[in-house]
Amino acid sequence: MRDVDEAASYYVGRLGFTLDWGDEKGGIAGISRGACRLFITNRSHRKSFGNKRPVVIWLNVESKAEVDDVFAEWKAAKATIESDPEDTPWKLREFVAADLDGNLIRVFYDFRSDE
């Protein structure tokens, strides 16, 4: 992320995450949504790892209905939506959103075992 505080504010305000700890000064923050935990880092923190953006974050949820619920929540919050929910031939119900830095968040449910 360009700025940890700005990114955390977007994830909390638009995507329903909770800021658990951290800030721009430290270069890293931990956020969570239910059992999902993500770490946001700024450029100087990740420099030694060679990570470059954009990245794809995969958020695996519990059901097709939850995919649709998260989509509706994020759309209502005016999050940046890249694609609407759909059932794919590879048996995922998914949609894609983006954060302020253009990183993609792929929200999905694998329904192969449901059939």
N, C-alpha and C positions, 0 to 999 in steps of 0.2 A: 504494500500500500504506500501511497505517497505520504499519508499522514495517518497515524494510528488513531488519534482522537476523532478525526473526521470519519474515518472508516467505521469505527466502533459506533459512532452516532448513527450512521446509516443502517448498520446491521441491527441496532437496537430499535431505532425509530421506525424503520420501514419493513424490516424482516422479522421482527419479534424476538430477537435474541436478547440475552441479558449480559451486561458487561460484568464479568466476574473479578477481573483484576487487570492492572497495567495501564499504560498511557504512552503518548508520543515520546516523552522524555526518556523512558526506558526502552523504547523501540519495539515493544511487544505488548500485546494484550490477549487475554483469554476471554472468549465469549461462549455462551452456551444457549441451547434451545432444547429443553427436555434432556434427553440422554446424549445429545449431540454436542460436542465441544470442538471449537475452532480456535486457532491462534492466528492473530493478525500481527504482521511484522512490517517494519518500514525498510527502506532500501539499505540503510547502513547496518541494520541488524542482520539482514540475510545476505549481505555482500560476500561473506566468506563461503556461503553455501552455493553461490552461483545461480540462485533462483532468479528467473526473469518472468515478468508477467506478459501476457495474461496467463492465469492458471485456471484449471477447471476443478471446482469443488463439487464432490458428489455427496448429496444429502439423501440417504436411504431412509424412507419412512415406512410405516407399518401397513398401509393399505392403499388401494386405488382412491378410496374416498379421502384419505389424508392428503394425497397428491392434489386432488381437486380443492380441498379445504385450504391448503397452503397457498395454492395459486390464487384463490379468491381473496384471501387475506392480503397477499402481497400486491395484487392488482389494485385492491381498494386503497392500499397505503401508497399507491403511485410508485411502486418499485419498477425498475426497468425490466420489462418482460421481453425476452428474446423469442420465445415460442410458447404456444398454448399447449395444454395437456393433450397427450395423445397416447394411444396404445400402439406400440411398435411391433414389427414382425418378430423381433427378438424377445418379446414377452415382457417389456417394461412399460409401465404407465409413467410418463415423464413430461416435464416442461423445463425450460431453461430461463433463468433470470441473470442479470448482470449487476455487479456492484459499481461503485463510483469510479473504480480504476479499470473497469472493463473485464475484470475476472468473471468467469461464468460459474453459475451455481446451477447444477443439474439436480433437480429434485425428482426422485424416482421411486417406484415400487416394482419389485420383480414378482410378477404374478404367475410364473411357471408352475409353482407348486399348488396354485389355486385351481388349476384345470384338471 
